[in-house]
Amino acid sequence: RSMEGYPFNPCLTEAQYKEMESKVSSTLSNLEGELKGTYHALTGMTKDVQQKLIDDHFLFKEGDRFLQAANACRYWPTGRGIYHNDNKTFLVWCNEEDHLRIISMQMGGDLGQVYRRLVTAVNDIEKRVPFSHHDRLGFLTFCPTNLGTTVRASVHIKLPKLAANRDKLEEVAGKYSLQVRGTRGEHTEAEGGVYDISNKR
């Protein structure tokens, strides 16, 4: 989601990055119950915290060549950070590609619980940090493919037989309007036959 009153990342000033991070971290520090957790600013992050977040697969890196070409990585790592709840089932990335990436996840197949947690979190955050919204386009985002609901539901699933034939995997996914990504998301490879499968629209 994008925060109302701020341009997309390529147009942000260093002062705006800092101001946004301050608003986000103070908002998230007020979350309660299952959502209660810790905010970690990338600026000044200790090596121990950094390694722990890498080990948990939570830490995002400086943008790939596509984001760099779009000038979306200016002032790195200023204004960037990661919040996660104590159970590590809820995360918020601040100023990675979009202003906010709100993530609910857990092992197993209880998608209802994952979705309910996400809805609760989005509603709590939006009370304090309004999101940019357009009547026709929906929620506005830096990447046009994320416009609208801005919701991407994905599962990590091991597909050894389909993985052996990538063309067949893409054909099956296309038939059901699904998108196939590598284990760590867009522009990554599958690790051990594990793919990130998500809705296309």
C-alpha positions, 0 to 999 in steps of 0.5 A: 500500500502507498501512504496518502500524501507522499509520492512513489519511492522514485520521487521521495526525498531523504527527509520524506523517507525518514518522516514516513519511517517515523510514522510507520514505526510509531503506528506499528508500535501501537499494535496489540495482541497477536500483532504486537512486535518489534520494528527494526530500522535498516539504518544502523541495524546490528549484524546480529539482528541482520543475520537473524532476519536473514535466517528467518527469510524476513530481510529484504535487500536493496532493490534488484536491477529493475527497481534500481533502473526505476530509481526506487532505491535512492538514499538506501537504507534510509527510511527502510525497515521491517516490523514483525510480530512476536510469533513471526506470522505478521510482517510489515516492510517499510519502503522496500518497493512500495511504501508498505508491504503488509504480510500475514503468513504461517506454516500449514493450510489455514488460509482463513486464519492468515487472511483474518490476521491480514484484514485486522492488521490493515484496518488497524494500520489504516486508522492511523496511516491513510492509504492512497486510493483512487475511485476507479483504480483502487489502491495506488501502488508504485508497480501498476500490476499491484493496483486495485486491492493490492492483495496477493495471496500465495502459497509455497508448494513443492511441485517436483513433477511439474517442476521438471517441465517448466512449460507445463507448470506455466501452462497449468498456472495460466489455465487457472490465472495463477502466477509462478515465482521462485521460492523467494519471489519475483525474479528468483529461482525455485529452491528444491522444487518449491515455488511461490504460486499466487493469484494473477489479478 
